[in-house]
Amino acid sequence: MRKVYTIGETVLDIVFKNLQPVAAKAGGSMLNTAVSLGRLGLPVHFISEYGIDTVGEIIDGFLNSNGVDTQYVYHYADGKSALALAFLDEKNNANYSFYKAYPPQRLDVAFPEVKQDDIIMFGSFYGITLEIRDILRKFLHHARDNGAIIIYDPNFRKSHLFELDKLKPSILENLSLASIVRCSNEDVEMIFGAKDVDSAYHIIRQYCPNMVYTASSEAVYLRTPSSSNTFPVNKLEPVSTIGAGDNFNAGVVYGLLKHHLKKAELNDLQADTWTNLISYGVQFATEVCLSYDNYVSEAFAKTINGK
């Protein structure tokens, strides 16, 4: 059976609205993706690290109860599990403050043996963190050489702009390893100065042929060697946008598995197949925006699975 591996940071998200805490949820971009896939009953493994402390125990129990395999998580004793304070603005978009106390030894786990057409999902700052870069690079090259589908979401934040020159080589290498790049308009403008989808694709296609470009509530754009299209998004009043992009990614992964799509087929996918993949992404992202949860609800998962 094909497997999915998501690689990313783990935090406990404490959500504030009007400066008052309203929710506390296990979070991190790839954790959010993993939980949604786990709720759908898919074979998902999470590669990450968190502490042997109360927060870590809460997160570990939550992941396992939602069908996420944590055998590749590094549980460290000489540090603290990370916290993220998420402050929602008037449009319910989040600004973050992070509190981290990692140990000197990072991500000290035996990585899995990836097989042909397994799916790797990674990105955000964790995907370019210098302290784990050599470990992550080795695994990504292993996955690429073994024929995995690699999906990269840069999810680059403005708070890291001051160190972009130092981080950019890792971003470019990640792009070159990817089978699909799912980027936002903010990502490519901050990283490359590209202000529209075609300017973005002109850059991205030098490294990866398949780009899914999301522009918040405006639209989703697709650029590949065989397809160019624009997809509308649902108009709604979000409760929270935390996890929207992460669950868009989960929807795309779900679609790849549902339609049994292989790496060798990606560059030549027909427009209607891409439409299905993007449609799943939009559905998943819309669902998450309707609550303070960072992942699709169990009821939504049952509906998608036809139960």
Helices and strands as residue ranges (DSSP letters): E 4-7, E 11-17, E 20-27, H 29-39, E 44-51, H 54-65, E 68-69, E 73-76, E 80-88, E 94-101, E 119-123, G 125-128, G 130-132, H 133-145, E 149-153, G 158-163, H 164-177, E 180-184, H 185-192, H 197-204, E 211-214, E 220-223, E 228-231, H 244-258, G 263-268, H 271-289, H 298-304
